[in-house]
Amino acid sequence: MNILAIDCSSARGEVACLRDEEVVATAGVAASRNGAAALFAALEEARTRADWPDWSEVDLFAAGRGPGRYSGMRVALTAAQHLALPGHKPVRAIDSGRAMAAEWAATSSAVNELWILGDARRDRVWRGRFACKQGAADAVDTWSLLTVPECVQQLNQLTADNVTWVISSEWDRLQPLIDSHDETATAAWRRVSATPSAEWVGRLAACDEVAAVPSVAPVPLYLHPPVEPRLKEKGSGV
């Protein structure tokens, strides 16, 4: 199975061409105001490296749907659907955070739990929790939107005997927010800087396709206070 995977949910966008689970070509998406042009340049670069004459060689298209940068998620999902349309090929939207968790769980046996954390602005963060066992990461709950004090409180409840890694591509913004509420919040968890991998978006898409797991809608998973029901119920005015 030939797979084209795209992830542009973070500042570091990437395209990967896979044959089953083997990566045959990758290309980075250059930072640009014209995200679509930069992405299609990367797509052509990766296709050429993979030695695919055209996109009809692809059996499955996959794109990271976030959480993360809305413009990047949108252009990645749109590009995947655009390229899949002529051949009526399947398109799978994969949570970028799930791809991050899967990669780290597969490459380290020392982690029991993973948090995927991002800046939701307005003194809030989005978070996903994954339990790790035998090289796999399973979601503990749905994606959550937390205030920074709520996030710090939960970080302080983590214990050193149950190793938790907190992974983000946005520590330059998140760490000052966390420190402003509690400078001791880093005692029982490990901070990891990472970005979603197009390779793992493709791997997960292939696994889900083979297992006939129903695909989620190809729309951005954008966690932002105005669209978070829990905050509305609290009368936050958003």
C-alpha positions as CSV (number, residue, x, y, z in Angstrom):
1,M,0.0,0.0,0.0
2,N,1.4,3.4,-1.0
3,I,0.5,6.1,1.5
4,L,0.9,9.9,1.3
5,A,0.8,11.6,4.7
6,I,0.8,15.3,5.5
7,D,1.0,17.1,8.8
8,C,1.1,20.9,9.1
9,S,-0.5,21.3,12.5
10,S,2.7,22.7,14.0
11,A,5.3,25.3,12.9
12,R,7.3,22.4,11.3
13,G,5.2,21.0,8.5
14,E,6.1,17.7,6.8
15,V,5.1,15.4,4.0
16,A,5.9,11.6,4.0
17,C,5.5,9.0,1.3
18,L,5.3,5.4,2.7
19,R,5.1,2.0,1.2
20,D,3.3,0.0,3.9
21,E,5.2,1.0,7.1
22,E,8.4,2.0,5.3
23,V,9.2,5.6,4.6
24,V,10.4,6.1,1.0
25,A,10.6,9.9,0.9
26,T,10.0,12.9,3.1
27,A,10.0,16.7,2.6
28,G,9.7,19.6,5.0
29,V,7.1,22.3,4.4
30,A,8.9,25.6,4.4
31,A,7.5,28.4,6.6
32,S,5.7,30.8,4.3
33,R,2.8,33.2,4.2
34,N,1.4,31.2,1.3
35,G,1.0,27.9,3.1
36,A,-0.7,26.2,0.2
37,A,2.2,27.0,-2.3
38,A,4.8,25.8,0.2
39,L,2.9,22.6,0.9
40,F,2.4,21.7,-2.8
41,A,6.1,22.4,-3.4
42,A,6.9,19.9,-0.7
43,L,4.5,17.4,-2.1
44,E,6.1,17.5,-5.5
45,E,9.5,17.2,-3.9
46,A,8.5,14.1,-1.9
47,R,6.7,12.5,-4.9
48,T,9.8,12.9,-7.0
49,R,12.0,11.4,-4.3
50,A,9.6,8.5,-4.0
51,D,9.8,7.9,-7.7
52,W,6.0,8.0,-8.1
53,P,5.1,9.2,-11.6
54,D,1.9,10.8,-10.4
55,W,-0.5,10.7,-7.5
56,S,-2.4,7.8,-9.0
57,E,0.3,5.7,-7.4
58,V,-1.1,6.5,-3.9
59,D,-3.6,4.1,-2.4
60,L,-4.4,6.0,0.8
61,F,-4.1,9.7,1.6
62,A,-3.8,10.9,5.2
63,A,-3.6,14.3,6.9
64,G,-3.1,15.4,10.5
65,R,-6.2,17.2,11.8
66,G,-4.6,18.6,15.0
67,P,-5.0,20.0,17.5
68,G,-2.7,22.8,16.5
69,R,-2.4,25.6,13.9
70,Y,-5.7,26.0,12.2
71,S,-4.4,27.3,8.9
72,G,-1.9,24.4,8.7
73,M,-4.5,21.8,9.5
74,R,-6.9,23.2,7.0
75,V,-4.5,23.3,4.1
76,A,-3.2,19.8,4.8
77,L,-6.7,18.3,4.9
78,T,-7.7,20.2,1.8
79,A,-4.6,19.1,-0.1
80,A,-5.2,15.4,0.8
81,Q,-8.8,15.6,-0.4
82,H,-7.8,17.4,-3.6
83,L,-5.2,14.9,-4.5
84,A,-7.4,11.9,-3.7
85,L,-10.4,13.1,-5.7
86,P,-9.4,12.2,-9.3
87,G,-8.9,8.5,-8.4
88,H,-11.6,8.4,-5.7
89,K,-9.0,7.2,-3.2
90,P,-9.7,7.1,0.5
91,V,-8.7,10.0,2.8
92,R,-8.1,9.6,6.5
93,A,-7.9,12.4,9.0
94,I,-5.6,11.4,12.0
95,D,-5.3,13.3,15.3
96,S,-1.8,14.8,15.1
97,G,-1.5,14.4,18.9
98,R,-2.3,10.7,18.6
99,A,0.5,10.4,16.1
100,M,2.9,12.1,18.5
101,A,1.9,9.8,21.3
102,A,2.2,6.7,19.1
103,E,5.7,7.6,18.0
104,W,7.0,8.3,21.5
105,A,5.3,5.2,23.0
106,A,6.9,3.0,20.3
107,T,10.4,4.4,20.8
108,S,10.6,4.4,24.7
109,S,9.7,1.7,27.2
110,A,10.3,4.1,30.1
111,V,7.1,6.0,29.8
112,N,3.8,5.1,31.5
113,E,1.6,8.1,30.5
114,L,1.9,10.8,27.9
115,W,0.4,14.2,27.8
116,I,0.2,16.1,24.5
117,L,0.0,19.8,25.4
118,G,-0.6,23.0,23.3
119,D,-1.3,26.7,23.7
120,A,-5.0,27.5,23.3
121,R,-4.4,31.2,24.0
122,R,-6.3,33.3,26.5
123,D,-4.5,31.6,29.4
124,R,-5.7,28.2,28.4
125,V,-4.1,25.0,27.1
126,W,-5.4,22.0,25.2
127,R,-4.4,18.5,26.4
128,G,-4.6,14.9,25.4
129,R,-3.8,12.0,27.7
130,F,-2.5,8.6,26.6
131,A,-1.6,5.5,28.5
132,C,1.4,3.6,27.2
133,K,1.8,-0.2,27.3
134,Q,3.9,-2.6,25.2
135,G,4.9,0.2,22.8
136,A,1.4,1.4,22.1
137,A,-0.4,4.6,23.2
138,D,-4.2,4.5,24.0
139,A,-6.2,7.6,24.6
140,V,-7.3,7.9,28.3
141,D,-10.0,10.5,27.5
142,T,-11.0,13.0,24.9
143,W,-9.1,16.2,24.1
144,S,-9.6,18.7,26.9
145,L,-9.4,22.5,27.2
146,L,-8.0,23.6,30.5
147,T,-7.2,26.9,32.2
148,V,-3.5,27.2,33.0
149,P,-4.2,26.9,36.8
150,E,-6.2,23.7,36.1
151,C,-3.3,22.4,34.1
152,V,-0.8,23.2,36.8
153,Q,-3.0,21.6,39.5
154,Q,-3.1,18.4,37.5
155,L,0.6,18.4,36.8
156,N,1.2,18.7,40.6
157,Q,-0.9,15.6,41.1
158,L,1.4,13.5,39.0
159,T,3.8,11.2,40.9
160,A,7.4,10.3,40.1
161,D,6.7,6.6,40.4
162,N,4.4,6.7,37.4
163,V,6.5,8.4,34.8
164,T,4.6,11.0,32.7
165,W,6.1,12.7,29.7
166,V,4.5,16.0,28.7
167,I,5.1,16.6,25.0
168,S,4.7,19.8,23.1
169,S,6.0,21.8,20.2
170,E,5.2,25.0,22.0
171,W,7.2,25.1,25.2
172,D,8.5,28.5,24.4
173,R,5.0,29.8,25.1
174,L,3.8,27.1,27.6
175,Q,6.6,27.1,30.1
176,P,6.3,30.8,31.0
177,L,2.5,30.3,31.5
178,I,3.1,27.3,33.7
179,D,5.9,28.9,35.7
180,S,3.8,32.0,36.3
181,H,1.3,29.9,38.3
182,D,3.6,27.5,40.0
183,E,7.4,27.3,39.6
184,T,7.5,23.8,41.2
185,A,5.1,22.2,38.7
186,T,7.8,20.4,36.9
187,A,8.9,18.1,39.7
188,A,7.2,14.8,38.8
189,W,7.0,14.9,35.0
190,R,9.4,15.1,32.1
191,R,9.2,17.9,29.5
192,V,9.7,16.8,25.9
193,S,9.9,19.0,22.8
194,A,8.6,17.4,19.7
195,T,6.4,18.0,16.6
196,P,3.9,15.7,14.9
197,S,5.5,13.4,12.3
198,A,3.9,12.8,8.9
199,E,5.4,9.3,9.0
200,W,3.3,8.4,12.1
201,V,0.2,10.1,10.7
202,G,0.6,7.7,7.7
203,R,1.3,4.7,9.9
204,L,-1.8,5.2,11.9
205,A,-3.9,5.8,8.8
206,A,-2.7,2.6,7.3
207,C,-3.5,0.6,10.5
208,D,-6.9,2.2,10.7
209,E,-7.6,1.5,7.0
210,V,-6.6,-2.2,7.3
211,A,-8.7,-2.6,10.5
212,A,-11.6,-0.8,8.9
213,V,-11.8,1.7,11.7
214,P,-14.4,4.4,10.8
215,S,-12.7,7.6,9.7
216,V,-13.4,10.8,11.4
217,A,-14.5,13.8,9.4
218,P,-11.6,15.6,7.5
219,V,-12.0,18.9,9.4
220,P,-9.5,20.6,11.7
221,L,-9.6,19.6,15.4
222,Y,-9.3,23.1,16.6
223,L,-9.5,23.5,20.4
224,H,-10.2,27.1,21.2
225,P,-12.2,28.7,24.1
226,P,-15.1,30.0,22.0
227,V,-16.0,26.5,20.8
228,E,-15.4,24.6,24.1
229,P,-18.8,23.5,25.6
230,R,-17.5,23.0,29.1
231,L,-16.4,26.6,29.4
232,K,-19.7,27.8,28.1
233,E,-21.5,25.8,30.7
234,K,-19.4,27.5,33.4
235,G,-20.8,30.9,32.2
236,S,-17.4,32.1,31.0
237,G,-19.1,34.3,28.4
238,V,-17.3,32.6,25.4
